[in-house]
């Protein structure tokens, strides 16, 4: 399922083979299907009693919204405003986009969409030094962006959900840095303080920029209208 290779920094890394990539694609598709099931249930609750809306149309619409969020988030993740050589970057609102399925359709759809996004990142740009690091960095950290779904029905739900999602990703990023990348700590720094600061730099820098944008009334109202379209 994977090849062991040595990268440009002399690190031993794991890269998916062709069969491994096929398996990851199948898992991605299954996760997306699961996200749509959760999204459909959420949307049906929101429009309960409206017989003019058919379930099949809803499913197609929800699939389109989840898939588009994952695809657009992937594109924006490659538009880096700042990038650490050893991993981590400030992107053009990519984390916000991956939070949208949770904001649109609730926690279940958000978590599965986040993990699916992580698998897509693993396919496109893998950086795996340890098998368990793959789980923490790609499944748990990106999956945590689906925590936005905790506040999908709350006032200022997107802002609250985004903050929860960012904190969730930060926790797993710190855990990964502490356990797997402590040897990269700056001189005189312990592994945990290094990981806390290192991951805070790029995650919270992007978060601050995104929160400022979300505080613009026109942006907030526009995303609320998109949500209404997604579940109607």
ZADOVO-569529 format. One record per residue (C-alpha): x, y, z. Coordinates in steps of 0.001 Angstrom, whole numbers, plus 524288, in hexadecimal, padded with zeros to 5 digits. Layout:
<recs>
XYZ ...
</recs>
This chain:
<recs>
800008000080000 80B9C80928801A1 819A880AF37FD7D 8247680F01806B9 82C7F819F7800B7 8369D823EA8051C 8329B83213802A9 83B0C83DEE7FFB4 83DED83FF580E3D 842BC8321081013 8366F82DD981743 8308A8206381583 82293822A581126 816FB81A6580D1E 810B181CD17FFD8 8045B815A97FB4E 8060F80C017F02F 7FC6080B787E4F5 7F43D801597EC1D 7F529809797F876 7F028815647F129 7E4CB80D8D7EBC5 7E1388093D7F981 7E207817417FE5B 7D94281BD97F34E 7CF438116A7F6D5 7CFCB8158A8051B 7CE39823C0800F9 7C237820347F8F6 7BC758188A8044D 7BEB6823E880D99 7B86782D4D80417 7ACBE8243B802D8 7ABBE823A08119B 7AC728326C81267 7A13983365808BA 798F082A19810EB 79AE8832A281CEE 798A483EDC814D8 78C0E8399580F2D 786B98364E81CAB 78A12843E482177 783F684A74815AF 7779C84250816C2 7760284683824E1 77765854B2820CB 76D2E8539F81615 76416849FE81CC8 7567984B258178B 75A71850C180A63 75613845E18012B 75A5384D827F533 7687A849F07F814 76C3083C4B7F3D7 776AE834607FA9F 77E198310E7EE31 77FCB83F507EAA7 7844D842217F866 78E728376D7F7BE 7943383C917EB16 7949E84A627F064 79B1F8464F7FD16 7A50383DFC7F5E0 7A842849A57ED46 7AA05852D17F8D5 7B29E8495D8008B 7BACF845B77F4B9 7BC5F853E77F0A0 7C0C8857C17FE52 7CB1584D067FE60 7CFB2850757F0B4 7D00E85F277F303 7D6B785D4D8001B 7E11E855267F967 7E35F85F9C7EF20 7E45986A557F962 7ED8E86212801A8 7F76A8635F7F6A3 7F65C8723F7F6CE 7FFEF873FD801EE 8026F8814B807F3 80D1F87B4981052 812DD86DA5810F9 81BDB8671681AC9 825FC85E3081445 822C58537381E0A 8141A8545F81C48 8091285DA481F88 804B586971817C2 7FBE587547817E4 7F2798737180CA0 7E7FD87B7680613 7DC60877BD80EC5 7DD448692980BD4 7D98086554819CA 7CD4B86DD081916 7C8C8866E180CD0 7CA778598281321 7C27185E4C81EAB 7B6DE86133815DC 7B13085353814B0 7B00D852F582381 7A9E48607A823C8 7A09185CC3818D2 79CE084EF281CEB 7A0F084C4182AEC 7AB73844F983253 7AAE0837B582B83 7AC1883D3B81DDA 7B69D846A382268 7BF4283C4F828AE 7BE848330681D1C 7C10F83E068136D 7CCD88423E81B6D 7D2988349381B67 7CFE58336980CCC 7D7508401D80AD2 7E28A83A90812C0 7E31182E8D80A08 7E358837327FDFE 7EEB683EB8803F4 7F575831BE80671 7F3C182E027F836 7F8A283AF57F2E3 8039B83E9B7FC28 80704833CE805DC 810AD8367B810BE 810AB82A6181944 81C10826AF821EE 814A681D6F82AEF 808228158E828B1 8014D81B2C834A9 80557828D583091 7FD40826AC8244B 7F1478241782CB9 7F350830168353F 7F741839B182A91 7EE28835A981F92 7E25882F39825DD 7E0F98356F83347 7E66A8432483105 7DEF08458882464 7D32383E0682945 7D2998476F834C3 7CEE28523F82B42 7C19984BB282B08 7BF848502283913 7B99285C21832B9 7AD3D853EA83267 7ABCF8552F84127 7A687862DE83F0F 79F478612F8323D 7926F865E78382B 7980D86FF58418C 797F487EA48404B 7A4B48828D839BE 7A610874128373F 7B07E874F382CCA 7B95C87D9083507 7B7C4874FF84110 7B91B868978391D 7C54286D788324D 7CBD7870BC83F39 7C85986346844B0 7CD8C85CCD8386A 7DA4486468838BF 7DC848610E846F8 7D9E5852C6843F9 7E3AF852B3838F2 7ED8F859DA8416B 7EC9884F8D84C2A 7EFA98447C842BA 7FA5184C4183BD9 800E184ED6848F2 7FF8F8408C84CA8 805F483C7D83FE7 810F38464B84147 813858425C84F4A 813BB833AE84CE2 8192A8327A83F2A 820ED83EDE83C5D 8271A842298496A 8349B840118437C 8322684C1683AF4 8309E854E9846D1 8383E8619484685 844B1861D784E6D 841A48632385CDC 8334585FAF85B0E 82C51853AE86031 823E684BC5856EB 816CB8503185C91 8198285EEE85D59 81F3C85E4184FB2 813258578184A67 809F2860F085161 8109B86CDE84B79 813E38671F83E2A 80601862D083B48 8000C86F1984123 807908779F8378E 8013A8728982B2D 7F42E86DA183053 7F076879A48382C 7F5FF8832D82E3A 7ECA587DCD82412 7E1DA87D2482E47 7E34588B84831D6 7E2B788F7382388 7D6B4886F08217D 7CF9588BF082D91 7D1AF899EC8290E 7CB8E8966B81C09 7C03788F57822A1 7BD6989B6B82AD8 7BA298A2DC81E6A 7AB2E8A2E181E45 7AA3F8A11380F92 7B2C4894D18100B 7AB1288EF681B47 79E1189193814A2 7A2EC88BFB807BC 7A74D87F4880E13 79A4B87E6D81550 7935187F7980840 79BFB874C78029E 7984886C2A80E19 789E886EA780B81 78C1086A817FD64 7933785E3D801D2 7881B8593880A3F 77C8A85DFF8024F 
</recs>
